[in-house]
Amino acid sequence: MEAARKEKDLGNDKYKEKKLQEALVHYTRSLDLLPRDNELSHLVLSNRALVHIEQRNFLQAEKDCSDAIEIHSRWAKAWHRRGVARCKQGKLEEAMKDLEEALKIEPN
């Protein structure tokens, strides 16, 4: 678990430096070290989705967010990011539902 957390933190650092491909590598390594339903998995998936969005890889971002939501359905960031990814793909009705769900969970 500690190694997975370290990889996540390295991913966060690389993301802040705008080294998106390196961030993606660290987030993926973190996920490889974690059981799917681990308390950290939904955070890493959501972070990796954000990188995918910035890289305009919207389908993969949507998948990562869906996986994060499956693990932790009350994680507003995953709903929001999936809504953004779906909007960018032209899936406007689905995007609206996701964004509304994010607002229900976290109104502020």
Number of C-alpha atoms within 10 A of each C-alpha: 12 10 12 21 18 15 22 28 17 19 28 22 15 18 20 11 11 13 14 20 15 17 25 24 17 25 29 18 18 25 23 12 15 18 11 14 13 13 12 19 25 26 21 29 26 29 26 28 29 27 24 21 20 14 12 14 16 23 17 17 29 25 16 24 30 21 19 28 20 14 19 17 15 16 20 22 22 31 27 22 26 32 27 23 28 21 18 16 15 11 13 15 11 14 22 16 14 22 21 17 19 22 15 12 15 12 9 6
